[in-house]
């Protein structure tokens, strides 16, 4: 079983699109649920850190996997 509730593939999208898509996805989720985000824009790493601070959501994981950036964000 996956350790997330919803997946967002933002590959090929440049900032701020990955953040905007994540914001929209999180808005439709319940508190405590986890969004798995895949992005290819290196700027997304800092963007998601800032987004987590601004929104109060928890960035549980941020890693690079084969040229893609993978994030796990929990809605609070």
Backbone as numpy.savetxt, mean C-alpha at the origin, in Angstrom:
# Nx Ny Nz CAx CAy CAz Cx Cy Cz
-3.44 -19.63 3.33 -4.28 -18.44 3.33 -3.40 -17.18 3.33
-3.79 -16.21 2.55 -3.01 -14.98 2.44 -3.11 -14.17 3.73
-2.06 -13.41 4.01 -2.05 -12.58 5.22 -2.53 -11.15 4.92
-3.41 -11.05 3.92 -4.02 -9.76 3.60 -5.44 -9.99 3.11
-6.23 -8.94 3.11 -7.65 -9.05 2.75 -7.95 -8.60 1.32
-7.12 -7.71 0.82 -7.36 -7.17 -0.51 -6.03 -6.86 -1.16
-5.98 -6.99 -2.50 -4.73 -6.70 -3.20 -4.92 -5.56 -4.18
-3.91 -4.71 -4.25 -3.91 -3.59 -5.19 -2.63 -3.66 -6.00
-2.76 -3.85 -7.31 -1.59 -3.88 -8.17 -1.46 -2.52 -8.84
-0.49 -1.74 -8.36 -0.28 -0.39 -8.91 0.98 -0.37 -9.79
1.35 -1.53 -10.33 2.52 -1.63 -11.20 2.37 -0.72 -12.40
3.45 -0.04 -12.75 3.44 0.83 -13.92 2.85 2.21 -13.66
2.30 2.41 -12.47 1.72 3.71 -12.14 2.75 4.57 -11.41
2.79 5.84 -11.75 3.70 6.76 -11.07 2.95 7.55 -10.01
3.70 8.05 -9.03 3.12 8.84 -7.96 2.39 10.04 -8.56
1.27 10.44 -8.00 0.70 9.91 -6.75 -0.32 8.80 -6.95
-0.41 8.22 -8.14 -1.46 7.24 -8.40 -1.49 6.03 -7.46
-0.35 5.42 -7.14 -0.42 4.28 -6.19 -1.05 4.67 -4.85
-0.71 5.86 -4.35 -1.27 6.33 -3.08 -2.77 6.58 -3.21
-3.17 7.21 -4.30 -4.59 7.52 -4.50 -5.41 6.24 -4.61
-4.87 5.24 -5.32 -5.58 3.96 -5.45 -5.66 3.26 -4.09
-4.57 3.33 -3.32 -4.54 2.70 -2.00 -5.55 3.37 -1.07
-5.60 4.70 -1.16 -6.53 5.46 -0.32 -7.96 5.04 -0.60
-8.27 4.89 -1.89 -9.62 4.49 -2.31 -9.92 3.07 -1.83
-8.97 2.17 -1.98 -9.16 0.77 -1.56 -9.36 0.69 -0.05
-8.53 1.42 0.71 -8.63 1.40 2.17 -9.97 1.97 2.65
-10.48 2.94 1.92 -11.75 3.57 2.30 -12.89 2.55 2.31
-12.78 1.54 1.46 -13.83 0.52 1.38 -13.58 -0.68 2.27
-12.54 -0.62 3.09 -12.18 -1.75 3.94 -12.53 -1.50 5.40
-12.61 -2.59 6.16 -12.91 -2.50 7.59 -11.63 -2.26 8.38
-11.75 -1.64 9.55 -10.60 -1.45 10.43 -9.99 -2.81 10.76
-8.66 -2.88 10.71 -7.97 -4.12 11.01 -7.65 -4.94 9.77
-8.30 -4.64 8.65 -8.02 -5.38 7.42 -6.72 -4.89 6.80
-6.10 -5.75 6.02 -4.78 -5.45 5.45 -4.86 -5.40 3.93
-4.27 -4.34 3.38 -4.19 -4.14 1.93 -2.77 -4.46 1.47
-2.67 -5.33 0.47 -1.38 -5.74 -0.11 -1.21 -4.91 -1.38
-0.16 -4.11 -1.44 0.04 -3.20 -2.56 1.33 -3.56 -3.30
1.25 -3.61 -4.62 2.42 -3.85 -5.46 2.62 -2.60 -6.31
3.84 -2.05 -6.27 4.14 -0.85 -7.06 5.50 -1.01 -7.73
5.71 -0.27 -8.81 7.00 -0.31 -9.50 7.75 1.02 -9.38
7.09 2.04 -8.88 7.70 3.36 -8.74 8.53 3.40 -7.46
9.87 3.61 -7.57 10.71 3.65 -6.36 10.27 4.74 -5.37
9.63 5.78 -5.86 9.14 6.85 -5.00 8.04 6.40 -4.06
7.43 5.26 -4.38 6.32 4.75 -3.57 6.77 4.40 -2.16
8.03 4.02 -1.99 8.54 3.63 -0.66 8.36 4.78 0.32
8.88 5.95 -0.03 8.75 7.12 0.85 7.30 7.58 0.93
6.60 7.51 -0.21 5.20 7.95 -0.27 4.33 7.15 0.70
4.51 5.84 0.73 3.67 5.02 1.60 4.02 5.21 3.08
5.29 5.49 3.36 5.68 5.80 4.74 4.98 7.08 5.19
5.01 8.10 4.34 4.37 9.38 4.65 2.85 9.22 4.75
2.30 8.44 3.84 0.85 8.20 3.80 0.39 7.53 5.10
1.16 6.56 5.58 0.82 5.86 6.83 0.82 6.85 8.01
1.84 7.71 8.06 1.93 8.71 9.14 0.75 9.68 9.08
0.42 10.14 7.89 -0.65 11.13 7.71 -2.02 10.55 8.04
-2.25 9.28 7.69 -3.59 8.70 7.81 -3.78 7.90 9.09
-2.68 7.56 9.76 -2.80 6.75 10.98 -2.95 5.27 10.69
-2.84 4.88 9.42 -2.86 3.46 9.09 -1.46 2.90 9.35
-1.36 1.59 9.52 -0.09 0.96 9.87 0.56 0.33 8.65
1.79 0.76 8.34 2.56 0.14 7.27 3.28 -1.04 7.91
2.72 -2.24 7.71 3.24 -3.44 8.36 4.48 -3.98 7.67
4.57 -3.75 6.36 5.70 -4.27 5.61 5.97 -3.40 4.41
7.26 -3.24 4.11 7.69 -2.50 2.94 8.96 -3.18 2.46
8.90 -3.81 1.28 10.08 -4.52 0.80 10.15 -4.48 -0.72
11.33 -4.81 -1.23 11.51 -4.88 -2.67 11.63 -6.34 -3.05
10.90 -6.72 -4.09 10.90 -8.11 -4.55 10.99 -8.13 -6.06
12.15 -8.52 -6.58 12.31 -8.62 -8.03 11.96 -7.37 -8.79
12.44 -6.23 -8.30 12.21 -4.97 -9.00 10.85 -4.34 -8.73
10.06 -5.01 -7.90 8.76 -4.43 -7.51 8.80 -4.12 -6.03
7.98 -3.17 -5.64 7.91 -2.77 -4.24 6.60 -3.28 -3.67
6.70 -3.97 -2.55 5.53 -4.63 -1.96 5.28 -4.03 -0.58
4.03 -3.67 -0.33 3.65 -3.05 0.94 2.45 -3.78 1.52
2.43 -3.85 2.84 1.25 -4.34 3.55 0.79 -3.22 4.46
-0.40 -2.71 4.23 -0.90 -1.62 5.04 -2.18 -2.04 5.74
-2.20 -1.85 7.05 -3.39 -2.22 7.84 -4.21 -0.98 8.13
-5.51 -1.08 7.84 -6.41 0.03 8.11 -6.68 0.11 9.61
-6.56 1.30 10.17 -6.83 1.49 11.60 -8.17 2.17 11.82
